[in-house]
């Protein structure tokens, strides 16, 4: 997991996403899971980040500033 830093919002978002992988989707209703994923995606976008999905990018799969 990314080391969390107070003044580095990228580490906040990475920490939240990493934590989500420890919660099984079936531990809550489908609607609650969808709401949780939507909220986390909105937070990620509003903080100006996105996941790099470019296949040839050196930061592929990482959280990057838009």
mmCIF file as gemmi writes it, N, C-alpha and C atoms, coordinates in Angstrom:
data_model
loop_
_atom_site.group_PDB
_atom_site.id
_atom_site.type_symbol
_atom_site.label_atom_id
_atom_site.label_alt_id
_atom_site.label_comp_id
_atom_site.label_asym_id
_atom_site.label_entity_id
_atom_site.label_seq_id
_atom_site.pdbx_PDB_ins_code
_atom_site.Cartn_x
_atom_site.Cartn_y
_atom_site.Cartn_z
_atom_site.occupancy
_atom_site.B_iso_or_equiv
_atom_site.pdbx_formal_charge
_atom_site.auth_seq_id
_atom_site.auth_asym_id
_atom_site.pdbx_PDB_model_num
ATOM 1 N N . UNK Axp A 1 ? 0.85 -1.175 0 1 0 ? 1 A 1
ATOM 2 C CA . UNK Axp A 1 ? 0 0 0 1 0 ? 1 A 1
ATOM 3 C C . UNK Axp A 1 ? 0.9 1.245 0 1 0 ? 1 A 1
ATOM 4 N N . UNK Axp A 2 ? 0.414 2.284 -0.619 1 0 ? 2 A 1
ATOM 5 C CA . UNK Axp A 2 ? 1.115 3.559 -0.673 1 0 ? 2 A 1
ATOM 6 C C . UNK Axp A 2 ? 1.257 4.141 0.728 1 0 ? 2 A 1
ATOM 7 N N . UNK Axp A 3 ? 2.403 4.75 1.006 1 0 ? 3 A 1
ATOM 8 C CA . UNK Axp A 3 ? 2.583 5.419 2.295 1 0 ? 3 A 1
ATOM 9 C C . UNK Axp A 3 ? 1.741 6.691 2.306 1 0 ? 3 A 1
ATOM 10 N N . UNK Axp A 4 ? 0.913 6.829 3.304 1 0 ? 4 A 1
ATOM 11 C CA . UNK Axp A 4 ? -0.011 7.946 3.419 1 0 ? 4 A 1
ATOM 12 C C . UNK Axp A 4 ? 0.717 9.2 3.893 1 0 ? 4 A 1
ATOM 13 N N . UNK Axp A 5 ? 0.502 10.323 3.201 1 0 ? 5 A 1
ATOM 14 C CA . UNK Axp A 5 ? 1.098 11.61 3.557 1 0 ? 5 A 1
ATOM 15 C C . UNK Axp A 5 ? 0.004 12.668 3.658 1 0 ? 5 A 1
ATOM 16 N N . UNK Axp A 6 ? 0.04 13.461 4.691 1 0 ? 6 A 1
ATOM 17 C CA . UNK Axp A 6 ? -0.983 14.474 4.969 1 0 ? 6 A 1
ATOM 18 C C . UNK Axp A 6 ? -1.175 15.452 3.81 1 0 ? 6 A 1
ATOM 19 N N . UNK Axp A 7 ? -0.121 15.886 3.188 1 0 ? 7 A 1
ATOM 20 C CA . UNK Axp A 7 ? -0.238 16.935 2.166 1 0 ? 7 A 1
ATOM 21 C C . UNK Axp A 7 ? -0.077 16.395 0.744 1 0 ? 7 A 1
ATOM 22 N N . UNK Axp A 8 ? -0.379 15.123 0.56 1 0 ? 8 A 1
ATOM 23 C CA . UNK Axp A 8 ? -0.301 14.5 -0.764 1 0 ? 8 A 1
ATOM 24 C C . UNK Axp A 8 ? -1.622 13.785 -1.061 1 0 ? 8 A 1
ATOM 25 N N . UNK Axp A 9 ? -2.576 14.505 -1.685 1 0 ? 9 A 1
ATOM 26 C CA . UNK Axp A 9 ? -3.894 13.916 -1.947 1 0 ? 9 A 1
ATOM 27 C C . UNK Axp A 9 ? -3.852 12.617 -2.749 1 0 ? 9 A 1
ATOM 28 N N . UNK Axp A 10 ? -2.838 12.444 -3.58 1 0 ? 10 A 1
ATOM 29 C CA . UNK Axp A 10 ? -2.738 11.199 -4.346 1 0 ? 10 A 1
ATOM 30 C C . UNK Axp A 10 ? -2.655 10.012 -3.391 1 0 ? 10 A 1
ATOM 31 N N . UNK Axp A 11 ? -1.914 10.156 -2.287 1 0 ? 11 A 1
ATOM 32 C CA . UNK Axp A 11 ? -1.799 9.052 -1.333 1 0 ? 11 A 1
ATOM 33 C C . UNK Axp A 11 ? -3.11 8.796 -0.608 1 0 ? 11 A 1
ATOM 34 N N . UNK Axp A 12 ? -3.938 9.818 -0.434 1 0 ? 12 A 1
ATOM 35 C CA . UNK Axp A 12 ? -5.252 9.632 0.205 1 0 ? 12 A 1
ATOM 36 C C . UNK Axp A 12 ? -6.113 8.732 -0.666 1 0 ? 12 A 1
ATOM 37 N N . UNK Axp A 13 ? -6.155 9.096 -1.963 1 0 ? 13 A 1
ATOM 38 C CA . UNK Axp A 13 ? -7.008 8.358 -2.896 1 0 ? 13 A 1
ATOM 39 C C . UNK Axp A 13 ? -6.502 6.927 -3.065 1 0 ? 13 A 1
ATOM 40 N N . UNK Axp A 14 ? -5.192 6.753 -3.209 1 0 ? 14 A 1
ATOM 41 C CA . UNK Axp A 14 ? -4.639 5.407 -3.348 1 0 ? 14 A 1
ATOM 42 C C . UNK Axp A 14 ? -4.944 4.562 -2.116 1 0 ? 14 A 1
ATOM 43 N N . UNK Axp A 15 ? -4.879 5.158 -0.934 1 0 ? 15 A 1
ATOM 44 C CA . UNK Axp A 15 ? -5.165 4.444 0.305 1 0 ? 15 A 1
ATOM 45 C C . UNK Axp A 15 ? -6.628 4.02 0.361 1 0 ? 15 A 1
ATOM 46 N N . UNK Axp A 16 ? -7.534 4.901 -0.059 1 0 ? 16 A 1
ATOM 47 C CA . UNK Axp A 16 ? -8.955 4.544 -0.073 1 0 ? 16 A 1
ATOM 48 C C . UNK Axp A 16 ? -9.22 3.398 -1.04 1 0 ? 16 A 1
ATOM 49 N N . UNK Axp A 17 ? -8.66 3.49 -2.244 1 0 ? 17 A 1
ATOM 50 C CA . UNK Axp A 17 ? -8.872 2.432 -3.227 1 0 ? 17 A 1
ATOM 51 C C . UNK Axp A 17 ? -8.283 1.114 -2.748 1 0 ? 17 A 1
ATOM 52 N N . UNK Axp A 18 ? -7.093 1.161 -2.16 1 0 ? 18 A 1
ATOM 53 C CA . UNK Axp A 18 ? -6.47 -0.065 -1.656 1 0 ? 18 A 1
ATOM 54 C C . UNK Axp A 18 ? -7.348 -0.711 -0.588 1 0 ? 18 A 1
ATOM 55 N N . UNK Axp A 19 ? -7.936 0.097 0.283 1 0 ? 19 A 1
ATOM 56 C CA . UNK Axp A 19 ? -8.825 -0.421 1.307 1 0 ? 19 A 1
ATOM 57 C C . UNK Axp A 19 ? -10.064 -1.079 0.734 1 0 ? 19 A 1
ATOM 58 N N . UNK Axp A 20 ? -10.549 -0.548 -0.375 1 0 ? 20 A 1
ATOM 59 C CA . UNK Axp A 20 ? -11.746 -1.106 -1.001 1 0 ? 20 A 1
ATOM 60 C C . UNK Axp A 20 ? -11.526 -2.54 -1.471 1 0 ? 20 A 1
ATOM 61 N N . UNK Axp A 21 ? -10.3 -2.885 -1.817 1 0 ? 21 A 1
ATOM 62 C CA . UNK Axp A 21 ? -10.021 -4.24 -2.285 1 0 ? 21 A 1
ATOM 63 C C . UNK Axp A 21 ? -10.134 -5.264 -1.154 1 0 ? 21 A 1
ATOM 64 N N . UNK Axp A 22 ? -10.201 -4.806 0.09 1 0 ? 22 A 1
ATOM 65 C CA . UNK Axp A 22 ? -10.336 -5.705 1.234 1 0 ? 22 A 1
ATOM 66 C C . UNK Axp A 22 ? -11.794 -5.909 1.641 1 0 ? 22 A 1
ATOM 67 N N . UNK Axp A 23 ? -12.69 -5.185 1.009 1 0 ? 23 A 1
ATOM 68 C CA . UNK Axp A 23 ? -14.117 -5.331 1.292 1 0 ? 23 A 1
ATOM 69 C C . UNK Axp A 23 ? -14.738 -6.164 0.173 1 0 ? 23 A 1
ATOM 70 N N . UNK Axp A 24 ? -15.341 -7.254 0.533 1 0 ? 24 A 1
ATOM 71 C CA . UNK Axp A 24 ? -15.958 -8.119 -0.473 1 0 ? 24 A 1
ATOM 72 C C . UNK Axp A 24 ? -17.272 -7.49 -0.932 1 0 ? 24 A 1
ATOM 73 N N . UNK Axp A 25 ? -17.502 -7.392 -2.24 1 0 ? 25 A 1
ATOM 74 C CA . UNK Axp A 25 ? -18.731 -6.773 -2.75 1 0 ? 25 A 1
ATOM 75 C C . UNK Axp A 25 ? -20.005 -7.423 -2.209 1 0 ? 25 A 1
ATOM 76 N N . UNK Axp A 26 ? -19.929 -8.689 -1.881 1 0 ? 26 A 1
ATOM 77 C CA . UNK Axp A 26 ? -21.126 -9.379 -1.388 1 0 ? 26 A 1
ATOM 78 C C . UNK Axp A 26 ? -21.372 -9.141 0.1 1 0 ? 26 A 1
ATOM 79 N N . UNK Axp A 27 ? -20.518 -8.328 0.734 1 0 ? 27 A 1
ATOM 80 C CA . UNK Axp A 27 ? -20.717 -8.034 2.154 1 0 ? 27 A 1
ATOM 81 C C . UNK Axp A 27 ? -21.761 -6.945 2.364 1 0 ? 27 A 1
ATOM 82 N N . UNK Axp A 28 ? -22.267 -6.4 1.265 1 0 ? 28 A 1
ATOM 83 C CA . UNK Axp A 28 ? -23.312 -5.374 1.343 1 0 ? 28 A 1
ATOM 84 C C . UNK Axp A 28 ? -24.237 -5.536 0.154 1 0 ? 28 A 1
ATOM 85 N N . UNK Axp A 29 ? -25.323 -4.792 0.162 1 0 ? 29 A 1
ATOM 86 C CA . UNK Axp A 29 ? -26.26 -4.889 -0.961 1 0 ? 29 A 1
ATOM 87 C C . UNK Axp A 29 ? -25.595 -4.355 -2.234 1 0 ? 29 A 1
ATOM 88 N N . UNK Axp A 30 ? -26.101 -4.796 -3.363 1 0 ? 30 A 1
ATOM 89 C CA . UNK Axp A 30 ? -25.556 -4.344 -4.644 1 0 ? 30 A 1
ATOM 90 C C . UNK Axp A 30 ? -25.687 -2.832 -4.775 1 0 ? 30 A 1
ATOM 91 N N . UNK Axp A 31 ? -26.811 -2.286 -4.318 1 0 ? 31 A 1
ATOM 92 C CA . UNK Axp A 31 ? -27.025 -0.839 -4.39 1 0 ? 31 A 1
ATOM 93 C C . UNK Axp A 31 ? -26.006 -0.088 -3.518 1 0 ? 31 A 1
ATOM 94 N N . UNK Axp A 32 ? -25.739 -0.594 -2.316 1 0 ? 32 A 1
ATOM 95 C CA . UNK Axp A 32 ? -24.756 0.048 -1.434 1 0 ? 32 A 1
ATOM 96 C C . UNK Axp A 32 ? -23.361 -0.011 -2.035 1 0 ? 32 A 1
ATOM 97 N N . UNK Axp A 33 ? -23.018 -1.174 -2.617 1 0 ? 33 A 1
ATOM 98 C CA . UNK Axp A 33 ? -21.709 -1.321 -3.255 1 0 ? 33 A 1
ATOM 99 C C . UNK Axp A 33 ? -21.572 -0.343 -4.419 1 0 ? 33 A 1
ATOM 100 N N . UNK Axp A 34 ? -22.603 -0.24 -5.246 1 0 ? 34 A 1
ATOM 101 C CA . UNK Axp A 34 ? -22.585 0.692 -6.376 1 0 ? 34 A 1
ATOM 102 C C . UNK Axp A 34 ? -22.452 2.136 -5.897 1 0 ? 34 A 1
ATOM 103 N N . UNK Axp A 35 ? -23.18 2.487 -4.83 1 0 ? 35 A 1
ATOM 104 C CA . UNK Axp A 35 ? -23.083 3.842 -4.278 1 0 ? 35 A 1
ATOM 105 C C . UNK Axp A 35 ? -21.67 4.123 -3.763 1 0 ? 35 A 1
ATOM 106 N N . UNK Axp A 36 ? -21.083 3.154 -3.083 1 0 ? 36 A 1
ATOM 107 C CA . UNK Axp A 36 ? -19.73 3.313 -2.56 1 0 ? 36 A 1
ATOM 108 C C . UNK Axp A 36 ? -18.72 3.5 -3.685 1 0 ? 36 A 1
ATOM 109 N N . UNK Axp A 37 ? -18.832 2.696 -4.725 1 0 ? 37 A 1
ATOM 110 C CA . UNK Axp A 37 ? -17.916 2.817 -5.868 1 0 ? 37 A 1
ATOM 111 C C . UNK Axp A 37 ? -18.111 4.147 -6.588 1 0 ? 37 A 1
ATOM 112 N N . UNK Axp A 38 ? -19.356 4.573 -6.748 1 0 ? 38 A 1
ATOM 113 C CA . UNK Axp A 38 ? -19.629 5.863 -7.393 1 0 ? 38 A 1
ATOM 114 C C . UNK Axp A 38 ? -19.009 7.001 -6.588 1 0 ? 38 A 1
ATOM 115 N N . UNK Axp A 39 ? -19.217 6.986 -5.276 1 0 ? 39 A 1
ATOM 116 C CA . UNK Axp A 39 ? -18.674 8.044 -4.424 1 0 ? 39 A 1
ATOM 117 C C . UNK Axp A 39 ? -17.156 8.088 -4.5 1 0 ? 39 A 1
ATOM 118 N N . UNK Axp A 40 ? -16.518 6.936 -4.476 1 0 ? 40 A 1
ATOM 119 C CA . UNK Axp A 40 ? -15.056 6.907 -4.541 1 0 ? 40 A 1
ATOM 120 C C . UNK Axp A 40 ? -14.549 7.396 -5.896 1 0 ? 40 A 1
ATOM 121 N N . UNK Axp A 41 ? -15.254 7.04 -6.959 1 0 ? 41 A 1
ATOM 122 C CA . UNK Axp A 41 ? -14.879 7.54 -8.285 1 0 ? 41 A 1
ATOM 123 C C . UNK Axp A 41 ? -15.037 9.058 -8.371 1 0 ? 41 A 1
ATOM 124 N N . UNK Axp A 42 ? -16.118 9.587 -7.808 1 0 ? 42 A 1
ATOM 125 C CA . UNK Axp A 42 ? -16.337 11.037 -7.837 1 0 ? 42 A 1
ATOM 126 C C . UNK Axp A 42 ? -15.263 11.769 -7.037 1 0 ? 42 A 1
ATOM 127 N N . UNK Axp A 43 ? -14.907 11.234 -5.881 1 0 ? 43 A 1
ATOM 128 C CA . UNK Axp A 43 ? -13.844 11.838 -5.07 1 0 ? 43 A 1
ATOM 129 C C . UNK Axp A 43 ? -12.538 11.858 -5.864 1 0 ? 43 A 1
ATOM 130 N N . UNK Axp A 44 ? -12.223 10.732 -6.49 1 0 ? 44 A 1
ATOM 131 C CA . UNK Axp A 44 ? -11.002 10.625 -7.29 1 0 ? 44 A 1
ATOM 132 C C . UNK Axp A 44 ? -10.99 11.678 -8.387 1 0 ? 44 A 1
ATOM 133 N N . UNK Axp A 45 ? -12.09 11.803 -9.116 1 0 ? 45 A 1
ATOM 134 C CA . UNK Axp A 45 ? -12.182 12.776 -10.209 1 0 ? 45 A 1
ATOM 135 C C . UNK Axp A 45 ? -12.139 14.218 -9.703 1 0 ? 45 A 1
ATOM 136 N N . UNK Axp A 46 ? -12.873 14.502 -8.629 1 0 ? 46 A 1
ATOM 137 C CA . UNK Axp A 46 ? -12.917 15.873 -8.111 1 0 ? 46 A 1
ATOM 138 C C . UNK Axp A 46 ? -11.571 16.332 -7.567 1 0 ? 46 A 1
ATOM 139 N N . UNK Axp A 47 ? -10.757 15.394 -7.103 1 0 ? 47 A 1
ATOM 140 C CA . UNK Axp A 47 ? -9.411 15.747 -6.649 1 0 ? 47 A 1
ATOM 141 C C . UNK Axp A 47 ? -8.438 15.856 -7.823 1 0 ? 47 A 1
ATOM 142 N N . UNK Axp A 48 ? -8.933 15.589 -9.039 1 0 ? 48 A 1
ATOM 143 C CA . UNK Axp A 48 ? -8.12 15.775 -10.241 1 0 ? 48 A 1
ATOM 144 C C . UNK Axp A 48 ? -7.262 14.588 -10.633 1 0 ? 48 A 1
ATOM 145 N N . UNK Axp A 49 ? -7.664 13.385 -10.231 1 0 ? 49 A 1
ATOM 146 C CA . UNK Axp A 49 ? -6.893 12.188 -10.556 1 0 ? 49 A 1
ATOM 147 C C . UNK Axp A 49 ? -7.681 11.27 -11.479 1 0 ? 49 A 1
ATOM 148 N N . UNK Axp A 50 ? -6.944 10.372 -12.127 1 0 ? 50 A 1
ATOM 149 C CA . UNK Axp A 50 ? -7.544 9.322 -12.931 1 0 ? 50 A 1
ATOM 150 C C . UNK Axp A 50 ? -6.56 8.172 -12.98 1 0 ? 50 A 1
ATOM 151 N N . UNK Axp A 51 ? -7.063 6.987 -13.323 1 0 ? 51 A 1
ATOM 152 C CA . UNK Axp A 51 ? -6.192 5.827 -13.468 1 0 ? 51 A 1
ATOM 153 C C . UNK Axp A 51 ? -5.626 5.824 -14.873 1 0 ? 51 A 1
ATOM 154 N N . UNK Axp A 52 ? -4.326 5.687 -14.988 1 0 ? 52 A 1
ATOM 155 C CA . UNK Axp A 52 ? -3.67 5.642 -16.293 1 0 ? 52 A 1
ATOM 156 C C . UNK Axp A 52 ? -3.945 4.278 -16.915 1 0 ? 52 A 1
ATOM 157 N N . UNK Axp A 53 ? -4.666 4.269 -18.018 1 0 ? 53 A 1
ATOM 158 C CA . UNK Axp A 53 ? -5.017 3.015 -18.688 1 0 ? 53 A 1
ATOM 159 C C . UNK Axp A 53 ? -4.365 2.894 -20.062 1 0 ? 53 A 1
ATOM 160 N N . UNK Axp A 54 ? -3.439 3.793 -20.358 1 0 ? 54 A 1
ATOM 161 C CA . UNK Axp A 54 ? -2.725 3.719 -21.638 1 0 ? 54 A 1
ATOM 162 C C . UNK Axp A 54 ? -1.758 2.535 -21.61 1 0 ? 54 A 1
ATOM 163 N N . UNK Axp A 55 ? -1.919 1.573 -22.524 1 0 ? 55 A 1
ATOM 164 C CA . UNK Axp A 55 ? -1.106 0.351 -22.487 1 0 ? 55 A 1
ATOM 165 C C . UNK Axp A 55 ? 0.41 0.59 -22.514 1 0 ? 55 A 1
ATOM 166 N N . UNK Axp A 56 ? 0.877 1.573 -23.274 1 0 ? 56 A 1
ATOM 167 C CA . UNK Axp A 56 ? 2.316 1.79 -23.417 1 0 ? 56 A 1
ATOM 168 C C . UNK Axp A 56 ? 2.872 2.843 -22.467 1 0 ? 56 A 1
ATOM 169 N N . UNK Axp A 57 ? 2.065 3.343 -21.586 1 0 ? 57 A 1
ATOM 170 C CA . UNK Axp A 57 ? 2.486 4.393 -20.665 1 0 ? 57 A 1
ATOM 171 C C . UNK Axp A 57 ? 3.367 3.815 -19.553 1 0 ? 57 A 1
ATOM 172 N N . UNK Axp A 58 ? 4.4 4.557 -19.155 1 0 ? 58 A 1
ATOM 173 C CA . UNK Axp A 58 ? 5.241 4.082 -18.036 1 0 ? 58 A 1
ATOM 174 C C . UNK Axp A 58 ? 4.496 4.11 -16.696 1 0 ? 58 A 1
ATOM 175 N N . UNK Axp A 59 ? 3.367 4.834 -16.634 1 0 ? 59 A 1
ATOM 176 C CA . UNK Axp A 59 ? 2.598 4.872 -15.398 1 0 ? 59 A 1
ATOM 177 C C . UNK Axp A 59 ? 1.286 4.093 -15.519 1 0 ? 59 A 1
ATOM 178 N N . UNK Axp A 60 ? 1.218 3.168 -16.482 1 0 ? 60 A 1
ATOM 179 C CA . UNK Axp A 60 ? 0.005 2.368 -16.682 1 0 ? 60 A 1
ATOM 180 C C . UNK Axp A 60 ? -0.399 1.687 -15.378 1 0 ? 60 A 1
ATOM 181 N N . UNK Axp A 61 ? -1.688 1.83 -15.043 1 0 ? 61 A 1
ATOM 182 C CA . UNK Axp A 61 ? -2.221 1.219 -13.836 1 0 ? 61 A 1
ATOM 183 C C . UNK Axp A 61 ? -2.06 2.052 -12.584 1 0 ? 61 A 1
ATOM 184 N N . UNK Axp A 62 ? -1.41 3.211 -12.706 1 0 ? 62 A 1
ATOM 185 C CA . UNK Axp A 62 ? -1.189 4.075 -11.551 1 0 ? 62 A 1
ATOM 186 C C . UNK Axp A 62 ? -2.158 5.244 -11.561 1 0 ? 62 A 1
ATOM 187 N N . UNK Axp A 63 ? -2.312 5.834 -10.406 1 0 ? 63 A 1
ATOM 188 C CA . UNK Axp A 63 ? -3.141 7.026 -10.254 1 0 ? 63 A 1
ATOM 189 C C . UNK Axp A 63 ? -2.312 8.234 -10.668 1 0 ? 63 A 1
ATOM 190 N N . UNK Axp A 64 ? -2.833 9.027 -11.608 1 0 ? 64 A 1
ATOM 191 C CA . UNK Axp A 64 ? -2.082 10.184 -12.119 1 0 ? 64 A 1
ATOM 192 C C . UNK Axp A 64 ? -2.979 11.428 -12.112 1 0 ? 64 A 1
ATOM 193 N N . UNK Axp A 65 ? -2.338 12.585 -12.094 1 0 ? 65 A 1
ATOM 194 C CA . UNK Axp A 65 ? -3.085 13.842 -12.209 1 0 ? 65 A 1
ATOM 195 C C . UNK Axp A 65 ? -3.58 13.989 -13.637 1 0 ? 65 A 1
ATOM 196 N N . UNK Axp A 66 ? -4.808 14.531 -13.754 1 0 ? 66 A 1
ATOM 197 C CA . UNK Axp A 66 ? -5.338 14.775 -15.106 1 0 ? 66 A 1
ATOM 198 C C . UNK Axp A 66 ? -4.728 16.011 -15.679 1 0 ? 66 A 1
